[in-house]
Amino acid sequence: MAITSANQLELLQTAEAVAREKMIDPSLVVEAMEESLARAAKSRYGAEMDIRVAIDRKTGRATFTRVRTVVEDEELENYQSELTVEQARQYMENPQVGDTLVEEVPPVELGRIAAQSAKQVILQKVREAERDRQFEEFQDRKGTIINGVVKREEYGNVIVDVGRGEGILRRNEKIGRESYRPNDRVRCFIKDVRRETRGPQIFLSRTAPEFMAELFKMEVPEIYDGIIEIKAVARDPGSRAKIAVVSYDNSIDPVGACVGMRGSRVQAVVNELQGEKIDIIPWNEDVPTFLVNALQPAEVSKVVLDEEAERIEVVVPDEQLSLAIGRRGQNVRLASQLTGLDIDIMTESDESARRQKEFEERTQLFVNTLDVDEFFAQLLVAEGFTNLEEVAYVELDELLVIDGVDEDTAKELQARARDFLEAQAKAAIEKARELGVEDSLFDFEGLTPQMIQALAEDGVKTLEDFATCADWELAGGWTTVNGERVKDEGLLEPFDMSLEEAQNMIMTARIALGWVDPAELEAGEDAAEGEDNAEEAEA
């Protein structure tokens, strides 16, 4: 086959036809043709030669050229594609290193094998260009809904024709027991687009929370216009979902707008999600209020929020417990996903029993340590005293408000509390000494003898040992294991040490040991503060 002797316009017509079919730039196809012809020419003239081909975009004429680069004498390696300055003087005036000598060479007649090779190069280039186009197109559409046609099912995964490509709807991304037949129309959410060797992989989903959010955006004009915002979505695909919405226009009810006239808007979403029941909840920036809304339809009596642990305790009437938890824990699980907090639910009777137990434990503590009768100890607990430190170091006036307590009695109570605490501290110091604690740890400000004893029992016996601890090892924290939050008990957590206090103490110890330069630390903090201020200014 002699491509060069063929009608030269045929090259351009072929390029345009291929480009139109594959929906890519015609110049990419022409470049592929140029590369394939150049490769064929190299096989004819020699692989070491730098042969280049240029196809005129108007006439289709292919020009074959040999390119040689001027190099220093000692750098000359390839005589076919390089020449020295002296050699270049035969062809050009005043040659400089880096100049190129371009000579036109006769066109190459392609044999059958060369033509086949050229065809493979063109097909490969066209395929790569098509893949790049697909990736760019679907990358831009990531996070949106797309309509497709089912092509086939492979091992439970559905292959969907999405127009200019194929998407995969995996088994775990389908709602419930959905099954599809070829040519069924399906609506999916483009969850991810990845560039892979065999082409862009388009991963679809019908279980993603974002899918439901996008459906509401399509059905509710106020969401599309930004008047109403979807703040959070939690789904148990095919069964139940909760969606939190807020309105930026006081005259528009966000829940009513999402429900629509006679439920028309929400019903359209429910139908698309195979009958998934949807609770539409008004969002509130006050976390306890938002949680009370999220646990609907159950009623909530009381909410106790622990922001540091990101946990929340909810008290419900006894008869509301099953409703609050939901079937198989569904209601509380969705509410937890919606708020981003771990939720503990207890009944009013459970909470009452727990409060009673705490009351009895504190009463017994005061009876045993202050040598008072049970009635007097109960009075202390009822006034809000929870431990001996509060009794020992509180202002005297706060003890005088208790019925039957005069100034002498109050002073005696404080004296007994301090004596007991001092005896505890002395015992803790003796125990820590026995365990081998060094003076450097005893001299460190902020650690009580009881804390030092607790550290020593875990092998922390020097200031160096203390400085190598992590803040969560001291104050405790939470880690996620297999999707569940697990509590890490801290060595000093029983002493109510916060994470921030632990961080400050460890850093103070490192500075005292010379491991950290305070000046560098301050400079780093100033830089971080400057970045924060810059970000706020931009916002």
Secondary structure by P-SEA (a helix, b strand, c coil): ccccccccaaaaaaaaaaaaaacccaaaaaaaaaaaaaaaaaaaaccccbbbbbccccccbbbbbbbbbbbcccccccccccccccccccccccccccbbbbbbcccccccaaaaaaaaaaaaaaaaaaaaaaaaaaaaaaccbbbbbbbccccccbbbbbccccccccccccccccccccccbbbbbbbcccccccccbbbbbbcccaaaaaaaaaaacccccccccccccccccccccbbbbbbbccccccaaaaaacccaaaaaaaaaaacccbbbbbbbbcaaaaaaaaaacccccccccccccccbbbbbbccccccccccccaaaaaaaaaaacbbbbbbcaaaaaaaaaaaaaaaaaaaaacccccaaaaaaaaaaccccccccccccaaaaaacccccaaaaaaaaaaaaaaaaaaaaaaaaaaaaacccccccccccccaaaaaaaaaaccccaaaaaacccccccccccccccbbbbbbbccccccccaaaaaaaaaaaaaaaccccaaaaaaaaaaaaaaaaaaaaac
